[in-house]
Amino acid sequence: MVLCIFFFVILNFPFWLSSALKSSEGPNTWWNNNSLTDKIKYGDGSFARLILKANRSDPDVPGFACGFIRTGTCDSYFLAVIFLNGGATDPQGGFPGLVWLANRDKPIRENGMLYLKTDGDLVLQDSDGKKVWSTDTFGKSIAGIRLQENGNLQLYGIGYTVWESFDYPTDTLLPGQKLYEDRRLTASSSAKNWSSGQYYAEMTSTGFAAFVQLDAPSMYVQLMPDPIPGQQYDRACLKSLSCRHDSPSSRKRPTIYAALNGTHLVLTMGESNGSYRVYPDSAVRSYQYLRLDFDGHLRTYQWQKNDVFREVYDFVVQRWDACQYPQNCGDYEVCSGGGNCSCLKAVDGLDYFKRNREPLPKQGCSEITPLSCQSPLDHHDLVDFGNLSYFNFIDSGAAVQKLKDLEGCKQACLKNCTCKAAFFKYGSNTSDGDCYLPSKILSLRANPIPGVNNSNSSAFIKIQRPYLAPTPRHVAAIISGSVALLVVFILSAICIVISRKKMKKKEGEDEGEYFKQVLGMPRKFSYEDLRIATDDFRVKLGEGGFGSVFKGILEDDTKIAVKQLEKIGQGMKEFLAEVETIGNIHHFNLVQFIGFCAERSHRLLVYEYMSNGSLDHWIFSENKNQVLDWQTRKKIILDIAKGLAYLHEECRQRIVHLDIKPQNILLDDNLNAKISDFGLSKLMDRDQSQVQTTMRGTPGYLAPEWQQLRITLKVDIYSFGIVLLEIVCGRKNLDSSRSEPSKHLLRLLQEKAKENRLIDIIDGSSADMELHREEAMKMINLAAWCLQDDHTRRPLMSMVVKVLEGVMEVEPEISYRFSNAMACNLTTRADFHISSDPPQASVLSGPR
C-alpha cells in the first residue's frame, strides 16, 4: 500500500510542480499580475494569464487552460477555464472560449490572488484582501491542483478527488460532464457580459428544463427521458422524493441526469444502462460542447480546424421552432412563421401598441397608453387578441390551478394589477382549460405549438383606458361628445360649488361626501352595508392595536375582512388621504385593500378575506397535520420578499412597513403569502435615504439601529431575516418556554455557526425538511445576511428575491455575530410602541 502511494505521488508531482512554479509566492499562491508570464491575447483587448494547461492527445481538438481572464480593457478579472489551441475563440464575439467561471458575478482586480491554504481550501481573493470565492474544502487533505484533459479543474488527494469544477457548471456542459438535479446552467447577461443572466437550465425530477427568470421562473424548454425497460415510472410520482418504483434492485426514486455525448444530449434515468431519449440523433463528428447562451438558446458547438467553434445544433429550434424562445421577438410582439416579428394586433382591428424603435427588429412594442397601477383597477380592460399562445404553455404547473374557465381567468387578471394578460388554453370547452396570468409579456407566438399545444388558445391583453388615439372617422363624434362633456363639466362644477357652500362644518358628513367623489379612491361602503355584510359584526377573526377584525360576505358572495378602527387620531381629510394612498398600492403579495367606511364616527377598512389565516398559526403550530413542507415554505419566503421589494423599490413613494412578523403575513386558499397591517408603516420619498421616527414594531423583530431612531428600509429587511429563520426553524425567535441556551433563536444561531452545526436548528418536525437540509442551510445563510448589525451590509429586497430565485448568491463574507442575539431590552423606552398599542400617526392597519 505504501509503495502504491509513493508511485502515485511521484507520477503526479511533475504535473503539479509545473503549475506551482508559475507562482511568485511559493507553490500554493498565484498572483493576478505579470508574475504569470504565460499569456494569451485576444482581438478585443481581453487576455488570459495562465496558471495551468492541459493539452489534448488529439492535436485536431482544443485543449484547456486555467487562469485569470480579463474582459476587454476593463480592470475585471475572472478565474476561469478556457479553450486552449492557437487562440480558440467564442463563436459569439471573439472572447476566449469560456467553459467555467469561479467568480462570474464578483470579478477581481489586478493583483488579486489565488492560493491553496494549508487547511485544504482553494481561495480567490481581491487585491484588497477580501475573499471572493473558495472551494469550501477546508479540513480536507489536498495533495495538489490539476486540470484534466477534458477541462475538469480538480483538487485531489492521494488516490481520490476532493473537489472538481465539473460539479459546479457555469453555462457550459462538456463531454463527460453530468448535470444532476441539484445543479444548473446559468446563461450570461450578454455576449460580452459574463455575469449571471435571466436564463437558466436544470435537471428537474422528471427531466431537463430551461427557464426565463421574470417575477417567477417560467419554463420554455422541457425534455424528458424514456423509462428504463422493465421499470414503470409514474411521471407524477417522480415529482415526489418518496417515489418508489417496481425495480427490485432499487427502492428509491431513480437518479436522473443529463450528459453530452457528441451532439447527443443524453437524459439518463437510473444508475446505468437506462433507456433515454437523445436530442438530436446524429453521429459524433468532432469535439463539441453544449452551452446555454445569453439569449436563452440551447446550442451545441463543434470545433473547426480554423481555431473556432461553429454552431451545429439548436435544440429548441430543431424540436419546435424559433418562436418557442421567450425573446425571439421583443415585448408585446408576435412571432410567426420563420421567426418574423410584429406588434400585437387586436381582434377589433384597433391599435393598442406601437413599435419602440422602428425599423430595427426585435426591439419590442409598448402600450400607446401606458398601463398604470396608480389608476383604479376599473380603468383596466382586457382586449381580445385572438388565438395566440405563450412560451410557457408547455409547463402545466405554470397555470393557475383553481381557474378552469375562461371568464374566471379574465376576472382574476382584472383584479390583480400585476397581471398583464390572461391566456386560456383549452380543448373544445372554454369551461375546462388552463389559465395563465403572466406579470410580464415577452414574445408571443401566432400559432399553437405543434405536437405540444394542440389546443385552442385565447389571449386577452390588459390595456389602460383611454387607450385609443382618435382617428379621422372618430373626429366628428369626439367633437360633439367633447361639447356635451364640457356642458356636463360646467354644470358639475356649479353643483360642487353650491354643495360646498352648503356643507356643514362637522367632520364625517360634509368632508366625507366631498371626498367620496375623488378619482382614485377605493370603494366607499356605508356603515349599514358593512353591518349587514358582517351579520352585525358577529364573527370576530382577531384584534390588533387599532381595533377588531370581522368576517363578512358582500352581496356578490365575495368574502371580506372588515377592520373596525377604535384608536384613531386623525381628522376626516387625513384619514381619506391615507386611504387613497393605500388604495393605490396593488401587488399580488400584499393583502388587497377593497374599500372603507367613513360615516359620522365610524371608521372601517375592508380587505380581501384570507382563508388560511396568519403564518404564525402554521409555523408555530403543534398540530402535526398542519406542518408545511419545504417547497411551501420556500414559496412563502419568496412571496414575502416580493411584497417587500414592491413596497421598498416599486412604489411612487417608498413604504417602510415597520412591523414584519408572522402574525402580519396572511395565507390565501392556495397558501400564497400576503403582507398585511400597514398600521405602523412610514412613507419615504425616493430621495430620502433615512427617516426619523419614534420607535415602533414588535420586540424580537427590531433591528439594532432602532436605538438611534433614524431608520432606513433595512429595518424591514432585518425583520424579514428573523421571519425567514422562524420559517426554516419552525419556532419563535423569542421562546420563553425553552431552556435558557435555546430560548433566543439568534443566540442559538450564533453558537451553531461557530460549531459549524447550522443543521441542528432546522425544523425537525417535518420529514420533508430532513430531505432538504442543504437548501435549508443556504436559506439560513440568507437570513444571516439580512441580519447583519451594519445595515449597509444587508441586501436590498430585490437582491433577496434574486437569491431566492437562484440568479444570485449570498454575499460570502457575512458575520454570525449579532448584537441582538439576546432579547431586545429597548421595550423600556418611553417612546417605544409595540404593535399591540401602535402610535396614532397612521390608520392604515390591515387585518391581523
C-alpha positions in Angstrom: 0.0 0.0 0.0 2.8 2.5 1.0 4.6 1.6 -2.3 1.4 2.4 -4.3 1.1 5.8 -2.6 4.7 6.5 -3.3 4.4 5.8 -7.0 1.2 7.9 -7.2 2.9 11.0 -5.7 6.0 10.5 -7.9 3.8 10.3 -11.1 1.7 13.3 -10.2 4.5 15.5 -8.8 5.9 16.8 -12.1 2.4 17.9 -13.3 1.6 19.7 -10.0 5.0 21.3 -9.9 4.6 22.7 -13.4 1.7 24.8 -12.3 3.2 25.7 -8.9 6.3 27.1 -10.4 4.2 29.9 -12.0 3.7 31.4 -8.6 5.9 34.2 -7.2 4.9 33.4 -3.6 5.6 29.7 -3.5 4.0 26.5 -4.7 0.5 27.4 -3.4 0.0 31.0 -4.5 -0.7 32.7 -7.8 -0.9 36.5 -8.2 -3.0 38.1 -10.9 -0.2 40.2 -12.3 2.8 40.0 -14.7 4.4 37.4 -12.5 2.4 34.9 -14.6 4.3 35.1 -17.8 2.3 32.6 -19.9 -0.4 34.8 -21.6 -2.9 34.6 -24.4 -4.2 37.9 -26.0 -7.4 38.4 -27.9 -8.5 40.9 -30.6 -11.0 42.8 -28.3 -8.4 43.6 -25.6 -9.2 40.5 -23.5 -6.3 38.4 -22.3 -5.6 35.4 -20.1 -2.8 34.9 -17.6 -2.4 31.1 -17.4 -1.8 29.0 -14.3 -2.4 25.5 -15.7 -2.5 24.0 -19.1 -3.9 20.6 -20.3 -3.2 19.8 -24.0 -5.1 17.0 -25.5 -3.6 13.9 -27.1 -5.5 14.7 -30.3 -3.9 17.8 -31.9 -7.1 18.4 -34.0 -9.2 19.3 -31.0 -8.6 22.1 -28.5 -7.0 21.6 -25.1 -7.8 23.7 -22.0 -6.1 26.3 -19.7 -7.0 27.7 -16.3 -6.0 31.2 -15.2 -7.0 34.8 -14.7 -9.1 36.2 -17.6 -9.7 39.9 -18.3 -12.8 41.1 -20.1 -12.0 43.6 -22.8 -10.0 46.6 -21.5 -11.7 46.8 -18.1 -10.0 46.0 -14.8 -12.1 43.0 -14.2 -10.7 39.5 -13.9 -12.2 36.1 -13.5 -10.7 32.7 -12.5 -11.8 30.6 -15.5 -11.2 27.5 -17.5 -10.9 28.3 -21.2 -10.2 26.5 -24.5 -6.6 26.4 -25.4 -5.3 25.9 -29.0 -4.0 28.7 -31.2 -6.5 31.2 -29.7 -9.8 29.2 -29.8 -12.5 31.9 -29.5 -16.1 32.1 -28.6 -18.5 31.9 -31.6 -20.4 35.0 -30.5 -17.9 37.8 -30.0 -14.2 37.0 -30.1 -13.9 36.4 -26.4 -11.8 33.5 -25.1 -13.9 30.3 -25.2 -15.0 30.0 -21.6 -16.2 26.7 -20.2 -16.2 27.5 -16.5 -16.1 30.6 -14.2 -15.4 30.6 -10.5 -16.4 34.3 -9.7 -18.7 35.3 -12.6 -20.7 37.8 -10.5 -17.7 39.1 -8.5 -14.7 40.0 -10.7 -11.4 40.7 -9.0 -8.8 43.4 -10.0 -5.1 43.5 -10.8 -3.0 41.9 -8.0 -5.8 39.7 -6.8 -4.6 36.2 -5.7 -5.5 32.5 -5.9 -4.0 30.4 -3.1 -4.3 26.9 -1.8 -4.4 27.1 2.0 -2.8 24.6 4.3 -6.2 23.7 5.6 -7.2 22.4 2.1 -9.3 25.3 0.9 -8.6 26.9 -2.5 -9.4 30.6 -2.1 -9.7 33.5 -4.6 -9.3 37.0 -3.1 -9.3 40.5 -4.5 -6.4 43.0 -4.3 -7.8 44.4 -1.1 -7.6 41.0 0.6 -11.4 40.4 0.5 -12.3 36.7 -0.1 -14.4 36.4 -3.3 -14.7 32.7 -3.8 -13.5 29.4 -2.4 -14.0 25.6 -2.9 -15.1 25.3 0.7 -12.8 22.3 1.2 -11.2 23.3 4.5 -10.3 20.3 6.6 -9.7 18.1 3.6 -6.4 16.5 2.8 -5.2 18.1 -0.5 -2.2 16.9 -2.5 -2.5 19.4 -5.3 -4.5 21.1 -8.0 -4.7 19.9 -11.6 -6.5 20.5 -14.9 -7.7 17.3 -16.6 -7.5 16.8 -20.4 -11.4 17.1 -20.5 -11.4 20.6 -19.0 -12.2 19.5 -15.4 -10.3 21.5 -12.8 -9.7 19.3 -9.7 -8.3 19.4 -6.2 -7.1 15.9 -5.4 -5.8 13.9 -2.5 -3.8 10.7 -2.6 -5.9 8.4 -4.7 -9.1 10.4 -4.8 -10.7 13.6 -6.0 -11.7 16.2 -3.3 -13.4 18.8 -5.5 -13.9 19.4 -9.2 -15.3 22.1 -11.4 -17.5 19.6 -13.3 -19.7 19.6 -10.2 -20.3 23.3 -10.5 -21.1 24.2 -14.1 -21.5 27.7 -15.3 -23.3 27.8 -18.7 -21.5 25.0 -20.5 -21.7 21.2 -20.5 -18.6 19.4 -21.7 -18.4 15.8 -22.9 -18.0 13.6 -19.8 -19.7 16.1 -17.5 -23.0 15.3 -15.9 -25.8 17.7 -14.9 -27.6 16.3 -11.8 -30.8 17.6 -10.2 -29.1 19.9 -7.7 -27.1 21.7 -10.4 -27.9 24.2 -13.2 -26.6 26.0 -16.2 -27.0 29.8 -16.0 -26.6 31.9 -19.1 -24.5 35.1 -19.2 -26.2 38.5 -19.3 -25.0 39.2 -22.8 -22.4 38.2 -25.4 -19.8 40.4 -23.7 -21.0 40.4 -20.1 -20.3 37.1 -18.3 -22.4 37.9 -15.2 -25.4 35.7 -14.5 -28.3 36.4 -16.9 -32.0 35.7 -16.8 -32.0 32.3 -18.4 -31.1 29.0 -16.6 -31.5 25.3 -17.3 -31.5 22.5 -14.8 -32.5 18.9 -14.2 -35.9 18.6 -12.5 -37.4 15.5 -11.0 -38.8 14.5 -14.5 -36.2 15.7 -17.0 -34.2 18.6 -18.4 -35.9 22.1 -18.4 -34.9 25.7 -19.2 -36.5 28.8 -17.7 -36.5 32.5 -18.1 -36.4 34.4 -14.9 -39.2 37.0 -14.7 -41.1 37.8 -11.5 -41.0 34.0 -11.1 -39.3 31.3 -13.2 -41.2 30.5 -16.5 -40.3 27.3 -18.3 -39.9 27.3 -22.1 -38.0 24.0 -22.7 -38.8 20.6 -21.3 -37.0 17.4 -22.4 -38.0 14.1 -20.7 -36.3 10.7 -20.8 -38.0 7.4 -21.6 -38.3 5.0 -18.7 -35.8 2.2 -18.2 -37.1 -1.0 -19.9 -38.9 -3.2 -17.5 -39.4 -0.5 -15.0 -42.6 1.6 -14.9 -42.3 5.1 -13.6 -45.3 7.3 -12.8 -44.4 10.8 -14.1 -46.4 12.4 -11.3 -44.8 10.1 -8.7 -41.4 11.2 -9.9 -42.0 14.7 -8.5 -42.1 13.2 -5.0 -38.8 12.4 -3.2 -40.5 9.4 -1.6 -41.5 7.9 -5.0 -40.8 4.2 -5.4 -40.8 2.0 -8.5 -41.1 -1.6 -9.4 -37.4 -2.4 -9.7 -36.3 -4.9 -7.0 -32.7 -3.6 -7.3 -33.6 0.0 -6.1 -36.4 1.0 -3.9 -35.9 4.8 -4.2 -36.5 7.4 -6.8 -34.0 6.9 -9.6 -31.1 9.2 -10.3 -31.7 11.4 -13.4 -29.0 13.4 -15.1 -28.1 15.0 -18.4 -24.8 14.4 -20.2 -23.3 15.3 -23.6 -22.2 12.7 -26.0 -21.1 14.5 -29.1 -24.1 16.2 -30.5 -26.3 14.0 -28.2 -27.9 15.4 -25.1 -28.5 12.2 -23.2 -31.0 12.1 -20.4 -30.5 9.1 -18.2 -32.8 7.7 -15.5 -31.2 5.2 -13.2 -27.6 4.4 -12.5 -26.7 2.7 -15.8 -27.9 1.1 -18.9 -31.1 3.2 -18.8 -33.2 3.9 -21.8 -33.1 7.5 -22.8 -34.2 10.0 -25.4 -31.4 11.6 -27.5 -31.5 15.1 -28.8 -30.5 15.0 -31.7 -30.0 11.6 -33.0 -26.9 12.1 -35.1 -23.3 10.8 -35.3 -20.4 12.3 -33.4 -18.2 14.1 -35.9 -15.7 16.1 -33.8 -15.2 17.8 -30.5 -18.3 19.6 -29.3 -19.8 21.2 -26.2 -23.3 22.4 -25.2 -24.0 25.9 -23.9 -27.0 27.8 -22.6 -26.4 31.2 -24.4 -27.3 34.6 -23.2 -30.4 34.7 -25.4 -31.8 31.5 -23.9 -30.8 29.3 -26.9 -29.5 25.9 -26.0 -26.9 25.2 -28.6 -24.3 22.6 -29.4 -21.0 23.9 -30.9 -18.4 22.0 -32.9 -14.7 22.6 -33.3 -13.5 23.7 -36.7 -9.9 23.4 -37.7 -9.6 27.2 -38.2 -9.5 27.6 -34.4 -13.1 28.5 -33.9 -16.3 26.7 -32.8 -19.4 26.7 -35.0 -23.0 26.2 -34.1 -24.2 22.8 -35.2 -27.5 22.4 -33.4 -30.1 24.5 -31.6 -32.3 22.1 -29.5 -35.4 24.3 -29.3 -35.4 25.5 -32.9 -35.0 21.9 -34.2 -37.6 20.5 -31.8 -40.1 23.3 -32.0 -39.1 26.5 -33.8 -37.6 29.8 -33.1 -40.9 31.2 -31.8 -40.7 29.0 -28.8 -37.9 31.2 -27.3 -39.3 33.8 -24.9 -37.4 36.7 -26.5 -37.1 35.6 -30.1 -39.2 38.8 -30.7 -39.4 41.8 -28.4 -42.0 42.5 -25.6 -45.6 42.7 -26.9 -44.5 41.3 -30.3 -46.0 38.3 -32.1 -43.6 35.7 -33.6 -44.9 34.0 -36.7 -43.5 31.5 -39.3 -39.8 31.9 -39.9 -39.3 33.9 -36.8 -40.9 37.1 -38.2 -41.9 39.7 -35.6 -44.8 42.2 -35.5 -46.6 44.3 -32.9 -49.8 42.8 -31.4 -53.0 43.4 -33.4 -56.3 43.1 -31.6 -59.3 41.2 -33.0 -61.2 44.5 -33.2 -58.7 45.9 -35.6 -57.6 48.8 -33.3 -54.0 49.6 -32.4 -53.2 49.4 -28.8 -49.4 49.0 -29.2 -46.7 50.9 -31.0 -43.2 49.8 -32.1 -40.4 51.0 -29.8 -37.7 51.7 -32.3 -38.8 51.3 -35.9 -37.4 49.8 -38.1 -35.0 47.8 -36.0 -36.1 44.2 -35.5 -36.9 42.7 -32.1 -36.9 46.0 -30.3 -40.3 45.2 -28.9 -43.5 47.2 -28.7 -45.2 49.2 -25.9 -48.6 50.4 -24.9 -49.9 53.5 -26.7 -51.4 54.4 -23.3 -49.1 53.0 -20.6 -50.6 50.6 -18.1 -50.5 52.1 -14.6 -51.2 50.6 -11.2 -51.7 54.1 -9.8 -55.1 54.3 -11.5 -58.2 52.4 -10.3 -58.5 48.8 -11.5 -61.8 49.6 -13.2 -59.8 51.7 -15.7 -58.1 48.5 -16.9 -59.6 46.4 -19.7 -58.8 43.1 -21.3 -58.8 43.2 -25.1 -59.1 40.0 -27.3 -56.0 39.3 -29.4 -57.2 36.0 -30.8 -55.5 32.7 -31.0 -52.1 33.5 -29.6 -50.1 31.2 -27.3 -47.3 31.9 -24.8 -44.0 30.1 -24.5 -44.7 28.5 -21.0 -47.8 26.6 -22.2 -45.5 23.6 -22.1 -45.5 23.9 -18.3 -48.9 22.9 -16.8 -47.6 23.8 -13.4 -47.5 27.5 -14.5 -51.3 27.5 -14.9 -53.4 28.9 -12.0 -54.7 25.6 -10.8 -58.1 26.8 -9.4 -59.1 28.7 -12.5 -60.6 26.3 -15.1 -63.0 28.6 -17.1 -62.3 31.5 -19.4 -64.4 34.1 -17.7 -62.9 33.3 -14.3 -59.4 33.6 -15.8 -60.1 37.0 -17.2 -61.7 38.3 -13.9 -58.7 37.1 -11.9 -56.4 39.1 -14.1 -58.5 42.3 -13.9 -58.5 42.1 -10.1 -54.7 41.8 -10.0 -52.8 44.9 -11.2 -49.5 43.0 -11.6 -51.2 40.7 -14.2 -50.6 41.9 -17.7 -52.6 39.3 -19.7 -55.0 36.3 -19.4 -54.1 33.4 -21.6 -56.5 30.5 -21.6 -55.7 27.1 -23.2 -58.5 24.6 -23.8 -59.6 21.8 -25.9 -63.2 22.1 -27.1 -64.8 23.7 -24.0 -64.0 27.1 -22.5 -65.3 25.9 -19.2 -62.5 23.4 -18.8 -59.0 24.7 -19.6 -55.8 26.1 -18.2 -55.4 29.8 -17.1 -52.0 31.6 -17.3 -51.7 35.1 -15.8 -48.2 36.4 -16.5 -46.9 39.7 -14.9 -44.7 40.4 -17.9 -45.3 40.0 -21.7 -42.4 38.7 -23.7 -42.6 37.3 -27.2 -45.9 35.6 -28.1 -46.5 33.1 -30.9 -49.1 33.3 -33.6 -50.0 29.6 -33.7 -50.1 26.9 -31.1 -47.0 24.7 -30.7 -47.3 21.6 -32.9 -47.3 18.4 -31.0 -47.3 20.1 -27.6 -50.1 22.6 -27.6 -52.7 21.1 -30.0 -55.4 23.0 -28.1 -57.2 26.3 -28.7 -55.7 29.3 -27.0 -57.3 32.7 -26.3 -55.1 35.7 -25.5 -56.5 38.8 -23.6 -54.0 41.6 -23.1 -54.6 44.2 -20.4 -54.8 47.8 -21.6 -55.4 51.2 -19.9 -58.4 53.4 -20.7 -58.3 55.8 -22.5 -56.4 53.6 -24.9 -57.0 54.8 -28.4 -55.8 57.9 -30.2 -58.5 59.5 -32.3 -58.8 58.5 -36.0 -60.4 60.7 -38.7 -63.6 58.7 -38.7 -64.0 59.3 -35.0 -63.3 63.1 -35.1 -66.9 64.3 -35.6 -68.1 62.0 -32.8 -65.3 63.1 -30.5 -66.0 66.8 -31.1 -69.7 66.5 -30.4 -69.0 64.4 -27.4 -66.5 66.9 -26.1 -69.1 69.7 -26.3 -71.5 67.6 -24.3 -68.8 66.7 -21.9 -67.9 70.4 -21.4 -71.5 71.2 -20.6 -71.6 68.4 -18.1 -68.4 69.6 -16.6 -69.6 73.2 -16.1 -72.8 72.1 -14.5 -71.0 69.7 -12.3 -68.6 72.4 -11.2 -71.5 74.7 -10.4 -73.1 71.9 -8.4 -69.9 71.3 -6.5 -69.5 75.0 -5.6 -73.1 75.2 -4.4 -72.9 72.0 -2.4 -69.6 73.0 -0.8 -71.2 76.3 0.3 -74.0 74.3 2.0 -71.6 71.9 3.7 -71.7 71.7 7.4 -68.5 72.0 9.4 -69.0 68.7 11.0 -66.4 66.1 10.0 -67.7 62.7 8.9 -70.6 64.2 6.9 -69.6 67.1 4.6 -65.9 66.2 4.0 -66.8 62.5 3.6 -69.4 63.5 0.9 -66.8 65.6 -0.9 -64.0 63.1 -0.8 -66.1 60.2 -1.9 -66.0 61.6 -5.5 -62.3 61.9 -5.7 -60.8 59.9 -8.6 -58.7 57.0 -7.5 -60.4 56.4 -4.2 -61.2 52.8 -3.2 -64.8 51.7 -2.9 -66.8 53.6 -0.2 -69.2 51.5 1.9 -71.9 52.7 4.1 -71.9 51.6 7.7 -75.2 49.8 7.1 -73.6 47.9 4.1 -70.8 46.5 6.4 -73.1 45.9 9.3 -75.2 43.6 7.0 -72.2 42.0 5.4 -70.7 41.0 8.8 -74.1 39.9 10.2 -73.9 42.7 12.8 -70.2 42.0 13.4 -70.9 38.5 14.6 -67.7 36.5 13.6 -64.5 38.0 15.0 -61.4 36.9 13.2 -59.0 38.7 15.6 -57.9 42.0 17.0 -54.9 44.3 17.0 -53.8 47.7 18.1 -56.3 49.6 16.1 -59.4 47.5 16.6 -61.1 44.2 15.8 -61.4 42.3 12.5 -64.7 40.6 11.5 -65.6 38.2 8.7 -68.1 39.4 6.2 -69.7 38.5 2.8 -70.7 41.0 0.2 -73.8 40.8 -2.0 -71.8 39.2 -4.8 -70.6 36.5 -2.4 -67.1 38.0 -2.1 -65.7 37.1 1.3 -64.1 40.1 3.2 -62.3 41.0 6.4 -63.6 44.2 8.0 -61.5 46.1 10.5 -63.4 48.3 12.8 -61.0 51.1 13.9 -61.1 52.2 17.5 -57.9 54.2 18.1 -57.6 57.0 15.5 -56.0 60.4 16.0 -56.8 61.9 12.6 -59.4 64.1 11.0 -61.5 63.0 8.1 -59.3 64.6 5.4 -56.2 62.9 6.7 -58.0 59.6 7.0 -59.2 59.8 3.4 -55.8 60.9 2.2 -54.2 57.8 3.7 -57.0 55.6 2.4 -56.4 56.9 -1.1 -52.7 56.2 -0.7 -53.1 52.6 0.4 -55.8 52.1 -2.2 -53.3 52.8 -5.0 -50.9 50.0 -3.8 -51.6 46.8 -5.8 -49.4 43.7 -5.6 -50.3 40.0 -5.5 -48.2 39.6 -2.3 -50.0 42.4 -0.4 -53.4 41.9 1.1 -55.8 43.6 -1.3 -57.5 46.7 0.1 -61.1 46.8 -1.2 -62.7 49.8 0.4 -63.6 51.8 3.5 -66.4 53.4 5.5 -66.1 57.0 6.8 -69.6 57.8 8.2 -70.0 60.0 11.2 -67.8 58.5 13.9 -67.5 55.1 12.1 -64.1 54.3 10.5 -63.8 50.8 8.9 -61.4 49.3 6.4 -62.3 46.4 4.1 -59.8 43.8 2.9 -59.9 40.6 1.0 -60.5 37.6 3.2 -57.6 35.2 3.7 -58.9 31.8 4.4 -55.8 30.2 5.9 -55.2 32.9 8.5 -51.8 34.1 9.6 -48.4 32.4 9.1 -47.7 32.0 12.8 -50.6 29.5 13.1 -48.7 27.3 10.6 -45.1 27.6 11.6 -45.6 27.6 15.3 -48.4 25.0 15.3 -48.2 21.8 17.3 -50.8 20.3 15.0 -48.9 17.5 13.1 -51.5 17.8 10.3 -50.6 21.5 9.8 -46.8 21.2 9.1 -45.7 23.0 6.0 -43.5 21.1 3.5 -40.2 22.6 2.3 -41.5 23.7 -1.1 -44.4 25.6 0.5 -42.0 27.3 3.0 -39.8 28.4 0.1 -42.8 29.7 -1.8 -44.0 31.7 1.3 -40.5 33.2 1.9 -40.3 34.3 -1.8 -43.9 35.7 -1.6 -42.9 37.9 1.4 -39.7 39.0 -0.3 -41.6 40.1 -3.4 -44.2 42.0 -1.4 -41.5 43.9 0.5 -39.5 44.5 -2.7 -42.6 46.2 -4.2 -43.1 48.4 -1.1 -39.4 49.4 -1.0 -38.5 49.8 -4.6 -41.5 50.0 -6.9 -44.0 52.4 -5.3 -44.1 56.1 -6.2 -43.2 56.7 -2.5 -41.2 54.1 -0.7 -43.1 52.4 2.1 -41.3 51.0 5.2 -43.7 48.5 6.8 -42.0 48.5 10.3 -43.9 45.5 11.6 -42.9 42.5 9.5 -43.7 39.3 11.6 -45.5 36.0 11.0 -48.7 37.4 12.5 -48.8 40.0 9.7 -48.3 37.5 6.9 -51.6 36.1 5.8 -52.2 33.0 3.6 -54.9 32.5 1.0 -56.7 29.4 -0.2 -53.5 28.2 -2.0 -51.1 29.2 0.8 -49.9 32.2 -1.2 -48.4 34.6 1.4 -49.5 38.3 1.5 -48.3 41.1 3.7 -50.9 42.9 5.8 -51.2 45.5 8.5 -49.8 48.9 7.5 -50.7 50.5 10.8 -47.1 51.3 11.7 -45.8 52.0 8.2 -43.9 55.1 7.1 -43.7 56.8 3.7 -40.2 57.8 2.4 -39.5 60.0 -0.6 -37.3 58.4 -3.2 -34.5 61.0 -2.5 -34.5 60.1 1.3 -32.0 57.5 2.5 -33.3 57.5 6.0 -36.2 58.9 8.1 -36.6 59.9 11.7 -39.5 58.3 13.7 -40.5 57.1 17.1 -39.6 53.5 17.8 -42.3 51.1 16.8 -42.7 47.4 16.0 -42.5 44.2 17.9 -39.8 43.0 20.3 -37.7 40.3 18.7 -38.1 41.7 15.2 -36.4 45.1 15.8 -33.1 46.0 14.0 -30.2 47.3 16.2 -30.3 50.8 14.6 -33.7 51.5 16.1 -31.7 52.8 19.1 -30.8 55.9 17.1 -34.4 56.4 16.0 -33.2 57.1 12.4 -34.1 54.2 10.2 -33.9 53.1 6.6 -35.6 50.4 4.5 -33.2 48.0 6.0 -35.2 47.7 9.3 -37.8 45.7 7.3 -35.0 43.5 5.9 -33.8 42.7 9.4 -37.3 41.7 10.4 -37.6 39.6 7.2 -34.4 37.8 8.3 -36.0 36.9 11.6 -39.2 35.7 9.9 -37.1 33.6 7.4 -35.3 32.0 10.4 -38.6 31.2 12.1 -40.0 29.6 9.0 -36.9 27.4 8.4 -36.5 26.5 12.1 -40.2 26.1 12.9 -40.0 28.1 16.1 -40.3 31.6 17.6 -37.3 33.9 17.8 -38.0 34.5 21.4 -39.5 31.4 23.2 -39.5 31.6 27.0 -40.9 28.0 27.2 -37.5 26.7 26.0 -34.4 26.1 28.1 -32.1 29.1 28.6 -29.4 28.1 26.0 -32.1 27.8 23.3 -34.5 30.5 24.4 -33.2 33.0 21.9 -33.0 31.8 18.3 -30.4 34.4 17.3 -28.1 33.4 20.1 -28.6 29.8 19.2 -27.8 30.6 15.6 -24.7 32.4 16.6 -23.4 29.4 18.6 -24.3 26.8 16.0 -22.5 28.8 13.3 -19.3 28.7 15.5 -19.7 24.9 15.8 -20.5 24.6 12.0 -23.7 22.9 13.1 -26.4 25.0 11.5 -28.2 21.8 10.6 -29.2 21.4 14.3 -31.6 24.3 14.2 -33.6 23.3 11.1 -37.2 22.3 11.9 -37.2 18.7 12.8 -41.0 18.2 12.9 -41.1 17.6 9.2 -39.6 14.6 7.4 -39.7 16.6 4.2 -37.4 19.2 5.8 -34.8 16.5 6.5 -34.6 15.8 2.8 -33.8 19.4 2.0 -31.2 20.1 4.7 -28.7 21.6 2.2 -31.2 24.1 0.8 -32.4 24.9 4.3 -28.9 25.8 5.4 -28.5 28.1 2.4 -31.7 29.8 3.4 -30.2 30.3 6.9 -27.2 31.9 5.3 -29.6 34.3 3.5 -31.3 35.1 6.8 -27.9 35.9 8.4 -27.1 38.2 5.5 -30.4 40.1 6.2 -29.5 40.2 10.0 -26.1 41.9 9.7 -25.6 44.5 12.5 -24.3 47.1 10.0 -27.5 47.9 8.0 -25.4 48.9 4.9 -24.2 45.3 4.6 -27.8 43.9 4.4 -29.1 43.3 0.9 -31.9 45.1 -0.8 -35.1 43.1 -1.0 -34.7 42.9 -4.8 -31.4 41.2 -4.2 -33.0 38.8 -1.7 -35.6 37.9 -4.4 -32.8 37.2 -6.9 -31.1 34.9 -4.4 -34.3 33.0 -3.7 -34.9 32.7 -7.5 -31.4 31.3 -7.9 -29.9 34.0 -10.1 -27.7 35.4 -7.4 -25.6 34.1 -4.5 -25.5 35.2 -0.9 -22.7 37.6 0.0 -19.8 35.2 1.0 -18.4 37.4 3.8 -21.3 37.5 6.3 -20.9 37.7 10.1 -22.7 35.5 12.5 -22.1 37.9 15.4 -25.4 39.6 16.2 -25.7 42.4 18.8 -29.4 41.5 19.1 -28.6 37.8 19.9 -30.3 38.4 23.3 -33.8 39.6 23.8 -34.4 43.2 22.9 -34.2 45.4 26.0 -35.5 48.5 24.2 -39.1 48.0 25.4 -38.3 50.1 28.5 -38.1 53.3 26.4 -40.9 55.7 27.0 -41.3 56.4 23.3 -41.4 52.8 22.2 -44.6 51.4 20.7 -45.2 47.7 20.3 -47.7 46.6 17.8 -50.4 45.9 20.3 -50.5 49.6 21.1 -49.4 51.4 18.0 -48.9 55.2 17.6 -51.8 57.1 16.2 -49.9 58.6 13.3 -51.5 56.2 10.8 -54.7 54.3 10.5 -53.7 52.0 7.6 -53.9 48.9 9.6 -54.8 45.7 7.8 -56.4 42.6 9.3 -54.4 40.6 11.8 
